[in-house]
Amino acid sequence: MSETATFTVTGMTCGHCVASVTEEVQELRGVENVDVVLETGAVTITSSGTVDDAAVKAAVEEAGYQVV
């Protein structure tokens, strides 16, 4: 069964930002899908199990942005 979690990311201003966040978060174990909405900063992650919040935060920071 898939689980869904939504985070809010700040600092994204363009499609390249969205691609960077998507790419980093998709590398996390168990992540099946990442949906990023530039206008709101919403990052919705669908995964095969629970994804660690700290891992998501680290992936977003690796892309150059912050989870709020």
C-alpha positions in Angstrom: 0.0 0.0 0.0 1.3 3.4 -0.9 1.7 6.3 1.5 1.5 10.0 0.7 3.2 12.8 2.5 3.3 16.5 1.7 6.0 19.0 2.5 6.3 22.8 1.9 9.5 23.9 0.3 10.7 27.5 0.0 13.1 29.2 -2.4 11.9 27.6 -5.7 11.4 30.1 -8.4 11.4 28.2 -11.7 11.1 24.9 -13.5 14.8 24.1 -12.9 14.2 24.5 -9.2 11.3 22.0 -9.4 13.4 19.6 -11.4 16.2 19.8 -8.8 13.9 19.1 -5.9 12.2 16.3 -7.8 15.5 14.6 -8.8 16.9 14.6 -5.2 13.7 13.4 -3.5 13.2 10.6 -6.1 16.5 9.1 -5.1 15.1 8.4 -1.6 14.4 4.7 -0.8 10.8 3.7 -1.4 9.8 6.9 -3.3 7.5 6.1 -6.2 6.4 9.5 -7.3 7.2 13.2 -6.5 4.8 16.0 -7.4 6.1 19.5 -7.0 3.9 22.6 -7.3 6.0 25.7 -8.0 3.4 28.2 -7.1 2.7 26.9 -3.6 5.9 25.1 -2.8 4.0 21.9 -2.1 6.0 18.7 -2.6 3.8 15.6 -2.5 5.7 12.3 -2.2 4.1 8.9 -2.8 6.1 6.0 -1.4 5.9 2.3 -0.9 6.4 2.9 2.9 7.0 5.7 5.3 9.7 8.1 4.1 11.8 9.6 6.9 11.1 13.4 7.3 14.8 14.0 8.0 15.7 12.2 4.7 13.3 14.4 2.8 14.6 17.6 4.4 18.2 16.5 3.6 17.3 15.8 0.0 15.6 19.2 -0.4 18.6 20.9 1.2 20.9 19.0 -1.2 18.9 20.5 -4.0 19.5 24.0 -2.5 16.1 24.7 -0.8 14.5 24.4 2.6 11.5 22.5 4.0 9.3 24.7 6.2 
